[in-house]
Amino acid sequence: MMLSQLKKTGLLLAFMLVVCTGCRAPLLLSPPPIAEATTLTIEVIALDGGEFALAGTTNLPDNTQLTAIALRYLVPERAISGDSPLYSVLDYQPVTVAKGKWSTQLSLWQVGADGRYQEPWQAQAQALKLVAQPSETVQFAITLAPHRLGAALSNSQLQGGGQQRLAALLRLTPAGEPFLWADQSLAVGLPTGRTTPPAGVLARTNGGWGDRYLLVPEPPLPYTLTPADERQTTAPLTPDELLR
């Protein structure tokens, strides 16, 4: 009888030991580390003459290649619901991350052949027969292109919870490729005023390429070629000469 009770007690203690061990095992394991959220900020300061200084911070690796861009949205005169947004890229510059920071400068104005300050879309509006109402704001952005995203971020940041930590920055191209984008919009009026017209008018036409479709005339020869009146040889005619 005593032996039977001991067996039962031993089984009960073994069962409790297994249960308690099973309960405590997860508590001994530390939770998996959470990847640091990716940050990418932008700050824009207006300068003179259509110049803007852009700067920001990021925890992307040093030497990561970013692109700073400025664009203005245009509303066509005959806009149709469902059409893709129309915008003009005013300027863009490549930027390299260094010690968690980036900075660059963008110029939104260009000088026309008549000396007027204008934005790029204004210079091409007549040639493109573009009739549109420009937005009152210019969107400044810093972006990490899709083909550079994989090299800058680990797979854990791009999958699962990593996408939630990128939600504020992550965008998708029409083809579904992810890229990072941070922006700031400022009210920027259209350029006004004039300056001295550029020296080379052709250099300002056709997007800076000039009239490249025109053939440049060859310069005249510095001497005159006079054909000989008589053959300069007594050799017989060649078959090619006979055929002619």
C-alpha positions as CSV (number, residue, x, y, z in Angstrom):
1,M,0.0,0.0,0.0
2,M,2.8,2.3,1.0
3,L,4.7,1.5,-2.2
4,S,1.6,2.2,-4.3
5,Q,1.2,5.6,-2.7
6,L,4.9,6.4,-3.2
7,K,4.6,5.5,-6.9
8,K,1.6,7.8,-7.2
9,T,3.4,10.6,-5.4
10,G,6.4,10.1,-7.6
11,L,4.4,10.3,-10.8
12,L,2.6,13.4,-9.5
13,L,5.9,15.1,-8.7
14,A,7.3,14.2,-12.1
15,F,4.2,15.5,-13.8
16,M,4.4,18.8,-11.8
17,L,8.1,19.1,-12.7
18,V,7.4,18.7,-16.4
19,V,4.6,21.1,-16.3
20,C,6.6,23.7,-14.3
21,T,9.6,23.3,-16.6
22,G,7.4,23.7,-19.6
23,C,5.9,26.9,-18.1
24,R,9.2,28.4,-17.2
25,A,11.1,27.6,-20.5
26,P,9.6,30.5,-22.5
27,L,10.4,33.0,-19.7
28,L,14.1,32.1,-20.0
29,L,14.3,33.1,-23.7
30,S,14.8,36.8,-24.4
31,P,12.4,38.3,-27.0
32,P,13.8,38.7,-30.5
33,P,15.4,42.2,-31.1
34,I,13.2,44.7,-33.0
35,A,15.0,46.3,-36.0
36,E,15.4,50.1,-35.7
37,A,12.8,52.0,-37.6
38,T,14.2,53.6,-40.8
39,T,14.2,57.4,-40.7
40,L,14.5,59.9,-43.5
41,T,13.7,63.6,-43.0
42,I,13.8,66.7,-45.1
43,E,13.9,70.5,-44.3
44,V,13.7,73.2,-47.0
45,I,14.9,76.8,-46.7
46,A,14.1,79.4,-49.4
47,L,17.0,81.4,-50.7
48,D,17.1,84.2,-53.3
49,G,16.5,83.9,-57.0
50,G,14.6,80.6,-57.0
51,E,17.3,78.8,-55.0
52,F,16.3,76.5,-52.2
53,A,18.6,74.7,-49.6
54,L,17.5,71.2,-48.7
55,A,18.9,69.1,-45.8
56,G,17.9,66.3,-43.6
57,T,18.9,63.3,-41.4
58,T,18.6,59.6,-41.9
59,N,19.8,56.3,-40.3
60,L,20.5,54.8,-43.7
61,P,24.0,53.6,-44.2
62,D,26.7,56.1,-45.2
63,N,27.3,56.5,-49.0
64,T,23.7,55.6,-49.7
65,Q,22.7,57.4,-53.0
66,L,19.6,59.5,-52.6
67,T,17.9,61.9,-55.0
68,A,16.5,65.4,-54.0
69,I,13.8,66.6,-56.3
70,A,11.4,69.6,-56.7
71,L,8.2,69.4,-58.7
72,R,5.1,71.4,-59.3
73,Y,1.7,69.9,-60.1
74,L,-0.2,71.2,-63.1
75,V,-4.0,71.1,-63.6
76,P,-4.8,70.9,-67.3
77,E,-7.5,73.2,-68.6
78,R,-9.5,70.2,-69.7
79,A,-8.8,67.7,-66.9
80,I,-10.6,64.4,-67.1
81,S,-11.4,62.4,-64.0
82,G,-9.1,59.4,-63.7
83,D,-6.2,61.0,-65.6
84,S,-2.8,60.5,-64.1
85,P,-1.5,63.6,-62.2
86,L,0.5,66.1,-64.4
87,Y,3.6,67.6,-62.9
88,S,6.8,69.3,-64.0
89,V,10.2,68.4,-62.5
90,L,11.7,71.8,-61.7
91,D,15.1,70.5,-60.6
92,Y,16.8,67.4,-59.1
93,Q,20.2,66.5,-57.7
94,P,21.9,63.3,-56.5
95,V,22.8,63.2,-52.8
96,T,25.1,61.0,-50.8
97,V,24.5,60.2,-47.1
98,A,27.4,61.1,-44.9
99,K,27.4,60.6,-41.1
100,G,23.6,60.3,-41.0
101,K,23.1,63.6,-42.9
102,W,22.5,64.8,-46.4
103,S,22.2,68.3,-48.0
104,T,22.0,69.9,-51.4
105,Q,20.6,72.9,-53.2
106,L,18.0,73.1,-56.0
107,S,17.4,75.9,-58.5
108,L,13.8,76.2,-59.8
109,W,14.3,79.0,-62.2
110,Q,16.0,79.3,-65.6
111,V,16.6,82.2,-67.9
112,G,14.8,82.3,-71.2
113,A,16.2,83.6,-74.5
114,D,14.4,86.9,-73.9
115,G,15.9,87.2,-70.4
116,R,12.8,86.3,-68.4
117,Y,13.0,84.1,-65.4
118,Q,10.8,81.0,-65.8
119,E,10.3,77.5,-64.6
120,P,11.1,74.6,-67.0
121,W,7.5,73.8,-67.9
122,Q,6.8,77.5,-68.8
123,A,9.7,77.4,-71.3
124,Q,8.1,74.3,-73.1
125,A,4.4,75.2,-72.6
126,Q,4.1,76.9,-76.1
127,A,5.9,74.1,-77.9
128,L,3.8,71.4,-76.1
129,K,0.6,73.4,-76.5
130,L,0.2,73.1,-72.8
131,V,-2.6,75.0,-71.1
132,A,-2.6,74.3,-67.4
133,Q,-3.0,76.0,-64.1
134,P,0.0,75.5,-61.8
135,S,-0.5,74.6,-58.2
136,E,0.4,77.2,-55.6
137,T,2.9,74.9,-53.9
138,V,6.1,73.2,-54.9
139,Q,6.7,69.7,-53.5
140,F,10.3,69.1,-52.4
141,A,11.2,65.5,-51.8
142,I,14.1,63.2,-50.9
143,T,13.9,59.7,-52.3
144,L,15.7,56.3,-52.4
145,A,15.2,54.7,-55.8
146,P,13.9,51.1,-56.0
147,H,17.1,49.7,-57.4
148,R,19.0,51.1,-54.4
149,L,16.5,50.1,-51.7
150,G,17.6,46.5,-51.4
151,A,21.3,47.4,-50.9
152,A,20.5,50.0,-48.2
153,L,18.0,47.9,-46.2
154,S,18.2,44.4,-44.8
155,N,15.6,41.7,-45.8
156,S,14.1,41.8,-42.3
157,Q,13.3,45.5,-42.8
158,L,11.5,44.8,-46.1
159,Q,9.4,41.9,-44.9
160,G,6.8,41.3,-42.2
161,G,6.9,44.0,-39.5
162,G,9.7,45.8,-41.3
163,Q,7.1,47.2,-43.8
164,Q,5.1,48.6,-40.9
165,R,8.3,50.4,-39.7
166,L,8.7,51.8,-43.2
167,A,5.0,52.7,-43.6
168,A,5.5,56.4,-43.3
169,L,8.3,56.4,-46.0
170,L,7.4,53.4,-48.3
171,R,5.9,54.0,-51.7
172,L,5.2,51.8,-54.7
173,T,5.8,52.5,-58.4
174,P,3.1,51.7,-60.9
175,A,5.0,48.4,-61.5
176,G,4.8,47.6,-57.7
177,E,8.5,48.3,-56.9
178,P,9.1,49.8,-53.4
179,F,11.0,53.0,-52.8
180,L,11.4,55.5,-50.0
181,W,10.0,59.0,-50.2
182,A,9.9,61.9,-47.7
183,D,8.6,65.3,-48.8
184,Q,7.7,68.9,-47.7
185,S,5.5,71.3,-49.6
186,L,6.0,75.1,-49.6
187,A,4.0,77.9,-51.2
188,V,6.2,79.1,-54.0
189,G,5.1,81.8,-56.5
190,L,6.0,81.7,-60.2
191,P,9.2,83.6,-61.1
192,T,9.1,87.2,-62.1
193,G,11.5,89.7,-63.5
194,R,14.2,89.7,-66.2
195,T,17.9,89.6,-66.5
196,T,20.6,89.8,-69.2
197,P,19.7,87.3,-71.9
198,P,22.1,84.4,-72.3
199,A,24.8,84.8,-74.9
200,G,24.0,81.7,-76.9
201,V,20.4,81.6,-78.0
202,L,20.8,78.2,-79.7
203,A,22.1,76.8,-76.4
204,R,18.8,77.6,-74.8
205,T,16.6,76.0,-77.4
206,N,15.5,72.4,-77.8
207,G,16.3,71.7,-74.1
208,G,19.8,73.1,-74.5
209,W,20.7,71.0,-77.5
210,G,20.0,73.6,-80.2
211,D,18.8,72.8,-83.7
212,R,20.8,69.6,-84.0
213,Y,18.6,68.4,-86.9
214,L,20.0,71.1,-89.2
215,L,23.0,70.2,-91.3
216,V,26.1,72.3,-90.8
217,P,27.4,73.5,-94.2
218,E,31.0,72.3,-95.0
219,P,33.6,75.1,-95.2
220,P,34.8,75.9,-98.8
221,L,38.0,74.4,-100.0
222,P,41.0,76.7,-99.7
223,Y,42.1,75.7,-103.3
224,T,40.5,75.1,-106.7
225,L,40.5,71.6,-108.3
226,T,40.9,71.8,-112.1
227,P,40.2,68.5,-114.0
228,A,43.0,67.5,-116.5
229,D,42.2,68.0,-120.2
230,E,44.1,64.9,-121.2
231,R,44.8,61.5,-119.7
232,Q,48.0,61.6,-117.7
233,T,49.0,58.1,-118.6
234,T,49.5,56.0,-121.7
235,A,48.3,52.8,-120.1
236,P,45.3,51.0,-121.7
237,L,41.9,51.6,-120.4
238,T,40.8,49.4,-117.5
239,P,37.5,47.4,-117.7
240,D,35.9,49.8,-115.3
241,E,36.7,52.7,-117.5
242,L,35.3,50.9,-120.6
243,L,32.0,50.3,-118.8
244,R,31.7,53.9,-117.9
